[in-house]
Every structure is written in structure tokens, then in C-alpha cells.
Amino acid sequence: LAKTTQPISMDSYEGQEVNITCSHNNIATNDYITWYQQFPSQGPRFIIQGYKTKVTNEVASLFIPADRKSSTLSLPRVSLSDTAVYYCLVGDAHTGRRALTFGSGTRLQVQP
Amino acid sequence: GAVVSQHPSRVICKSGTSVKIECRSLDFQATTMFWYRQFPKKSLMLMATSNEGSKATYEQGVEKDKFLINHASLTLSTLTVTSAHPEDSSFYICSAKLAESTDTQYFGPGTRLTVL
């Protein structure tokens, strides 16, 4: 399974755009990139998933360069409620029964 | 859609007792469910993969006789912590895959286990 590396923590202020980059140098051809958000004492919540280029949904954008060795989660205009841990995971969409492996995640602290 | 529930959300038990945690996929069928454990300020650690109708696959270092997993139906998996001890106190989270062809996992809200 491809290993991921993210910054341990990040600080931001309300209204700013936050970009969290994840490195996954040994990503495999079949691997997708998925980001989750976790609040204390809650299960992780799916944010976004992509394979290449750019994916956007109502809460975030995911940028993936052509070599796919990294990805960047972009959160537009964060608010205090975006304070959470964000996990980047890579996994093979076709293995069916294999679990995603969590790295250390990035602890985002949004200040007023 | 893709909602996963867990019950109970919080449990306190005495050392030596057994505790059962249920994980249900509410609006989809999941042939595969996963159980994770998370200690304070740490990341999620995969404990086992639960396959409907077959034995669970445990990660290295996880005692299968202590953490009994049963996946009796396509919407229910249970984790039983047998003879619980204080060091088993943790946050247990299950997840399920929406379909075999995707690795998007949907997670339950977690169960906080405290063993006195």
C-alpha cells in the first residue's frame, strides 16, 4: 500500500483558503486518492476522492499533478468548524476488500 | 446515502467482562466491513477486515481470540472485546465499503470503550 506523508499540523484564520499537500511517491496505477476529515470522538468523514487532475465538490477541491506523486486538498474560506484532522489516503479501487491505511494526518487549527 | 451506524456510542465496563459493539450499514449492503482502533491523539489503526459469511482477517498483533468479529449479514458486523482490560480502553470505529469496485470507505461514528 502506498505510504502517505502530510504535515503534522497547520494553522489558519477564518476566511482564508487552506491547502494541505500530501506526498505519495509510490502510488500505484490503480490507486485513487481519498481525503477524510475527523473531528474529536467522531468517525472520519469522506471529503473528496480523485484519480488525476482536479476534482471539485461542494466542500473542497483536490488537485493532482500529472505524476500523481502528490495531491493537494484545498479548503476555500475556512471557518472555525473546519478545525479537525485531515487524512490523505491512497488505495486500489479494484481490490475490493482491502482497507485503507491511515497515516498521521494533518491537524488543522482555524483561528478567529 | 452511505450511512454507517455503531451501537453503543459509549460503554463503560468492569475489567474482565465482555463488550459487544455493533456496526450497521443503514442504506446499503456491505460485503466487507473494517474495524479500527484509535487511541487519543493518534491515527486510526486497522484491527481486522470483516467479510460477510467468512472468518475475519486480523492485522498483525491483533489477538483474534480477544477481539471476536462476526459478520452475519450484509448490513451487520459485530466486534466483541472479550475479557476486557483497562488497556483495551479506546475509540473503536467501523467502516464499510459501498461497493467492491471502489475503495471509498464510509465510517461509523465510533464507540468509546472505557474499561475500569
Interface residues (C-beta under 8 A of the other chain):
Chain A: Y32 T34 Y36 S41 Q42 G43 P44 R45 F46 Q49 Y87 G91 D92 A93 H94 T95 G96 R97 R98 A99 L100 T101 F102 G103 S104 G105
Chain B: A2 V4 Q6 T31 T32 F34 Y36 S43 L44 M45 L46 T49 N51 F91 I93 S95 K97 E100 S101 T102 D103 T104 Q105 Y106 F107 G108 P109 G110 R112
